[in-house]
Structure formats: structure tokens, C-alpha cells
Amino acid sequence: MILEIATFDIKENAQTAFMEAFQEAQLVVSKAKGFVGLECQHCIEIPTKFVVLIHWETLEDHTIGFRESPLFTQWRALLSPHFQNPPVAEHFQTINKTEFTNEKSN
């Protein structure tokens, strides 16, 4: 599985409009072959910054299957009016994963 991390720099005072557009955009990307799931994070220190974490089955599912499809055109049409700068997308592969539990003793 591949993790795409996309960083979005949104226009000043356009955060609410971006979040509303993102609700529709996530339905678009969810139809793509190889899409596994996504999570959107809003930066506390920089209110115009968002990070979207998208899991894909393969790198090509994103870079070719989605990016070269009409779904990508729809995705960009919904989100790009709110961009201050073009988004930056990078891809990551898990090399180690550890989960911790916080068990409290009674």
C-alpha cells in the first residue's frame, strides 16, 4: 500500500469554502481504482494549510489511474479555486509500523 501526502496551501479566508468543496471532492476520489481511504488534517499553527493523506493500493493507481482520469479533472475543478499555490504531493511506503495502547491500571 502507498500513502500519498498532499499539502494544500489555501487562499486566506477560503478555508471554509475549501472544506465544503473537499466534502464533494472526497466522494470523487473514492471512485478511483486502487483508492483505499483518506484523511484530511487542518494545521493549527497555519490556518491556510491542509494535509490530505490518501492510501492507494499501488503508486500507479494514483499517478496513472487517477491522475490521468476524468475523476482527477473533477477533483481539481472542485478544489483548485481555493489554492494559493499548487499542491505538493509525495508518496510513501511503510517500512515499519508500531501501535501503542495506553492502558491505565486501576
C-alpha positions as CSV (number, residue, x, y, z in Angstrom):
1,M,0.0,0.0,0.0
2,I,1.2,3.5,-0.8
3,L,0.5,6.7,1.2
4,E,0.1,9.9,-0.7
5,I,0.7,13.0,1.4
6,A,-0.7,16.1,-0.4
7,T,-0.1,19.5,1.2
8,F,-2.6,22.3,0.3
9,D,-1.9,26.0,0.7
10,I,-5.3,27.6,0.7
11,K,-6.1,31.3,0.0
12,E,-6.6,33.5,3.0
13,N,-10.3,33.4,4.2
14,A,-11.1,30.5,1.9
15,Q,-10.7,27.6,4.4
16,T,-14.4,27.1,4.9
17,A,-15.1,27.1,1.2
18,F,-12.2,24.6,0.7
19,M,-13.6,22.3,3.4
20,E,-17.0,22.4,1.8
21,A,-15.5,21.6,-1.6
22,F,-13.4,18.8,-0.1
23,Q,-16.6,17.0,1.1
24,E,-17.6,16.6,-2.5
25,A,-14.1,16.0,-3.8
26,Q,-13.5,13.1,-1.4
27,L,-16.5,11.3,-3.0
28,V,-14.9,11.8,-6.4
29,V,-11.5,10.4,-5.5
30,S,-13.2,7.5,-3.6
31,K,-14.4,6.2,-7.0
32,A,-10.9,5.8,-8.3
33,K,-9.4,2.3,-8.9
34,G,-7.0,1.4,-6.1
35,F,-8.3,4.0,-3.7
36,V,-8.2,2.7,-0.1
37,G,-9.1,5.7,2.1
38,L,-8.3,9.2,3.0
39,E,-7.9,11.6,5.9
40,C,-7.8,15.4,5.9
41,Q,-5.9,17.4,8.5
42,H,-6.1,21.1,9.2
43,C,-3.0,22.8,10.5
44,I,-3.4,24.6,13.9
45,E,-0.5,27.0,13.5
46,I,-1.0,27.9,9.9
47,P,-4.8,28.1,9.3
48,T,-4.4,28.1,5.5
49,K,-2.5,24.8,5.4
50,F,-4.2,21.4,5.0
51,V,-2.7,17.9,4.6
52,V,-4.5,15.1,2.9
53,L,-3.4,11.5,3.5
54,I,-4.6,9.2,0.8
55,H,-4.0,5.4,0.8
56,W,-3.6,3.7,-2.6
57,E,-3.1,0.1,-3.5
58,T,-0.3,1.0,-5.8
59,L,1.7,4.1,-6.8
60,E,0.4,3.7,-10.4
61,D,-3.3,3.7,-9.1
62,H,-2.6,7.3,-8.2
63,T,0.0,8.6,-10.7
64,I,-1.6,7.0,-13.7
65,G,-5.0,5.6,-12.9
66,F,-6.4,8.6,-11.0
67,R,-4.2,11.5,-12.3
68,E,-4.9,10.6,-16.0
69,S,-8.6,10.1,-15.5
70,P,-11.7,12.3,-15.7
71,L,-12.1,11.9,-11.9
72,F,-8.9,13.9,-11.4
73,T,-10.3,16.7,-13.6
74,Q,-13.4,16.8,-11.4
75,W,-11.2,16.7,-8.2
76,R,-9.1,19.6,-9.4
77,A,-12.2,21.6,-10.6
78,L,-13.7,21.4,-7.1
79,L,-10.5,22.2,-5.1
80,S,-8.3,24.4,-7.3
81,P,-10.3,27.7,-7.0
82,H,-9.2,27.7,-3.3
83,F,-5.4,27.1,-3.9
84,Q,-3.0,29.9,-3.0
85,N,-0.2,27.8,-4.6
86,P,-0.2,24.4,-6.4
87,P,-0.4,21.4,-4.0
88,V,2.6,19.3,-3.3
89,A,2.1,15.5,-3.4
90,E,4.6,12.9,-2.2
91,H,4.3,9.2,-1.9
92,F,5.5,7.0,1.0
93,Q,5.8,3.3,1.6
94,T,5.6,1.8,5.1
95,I,8.8,0.3,6.4
96,N,7.8,-0.1,10.0
97,K,4.6,0.3,11.9
98,T,4.1,0.1,15.7
99,E,0.9,0.7,17.5
100,F,0.9,1.6,21.2
101,T,-2.0,1.3,23.6
102,N,-2.4,3.5,26.6
103,E,-3.7,1.1,29.3
104,K,-4.5,2.6,32.6
105,S,-4.2,0.5,35.8
106,N,-6.9,0.6,38.3
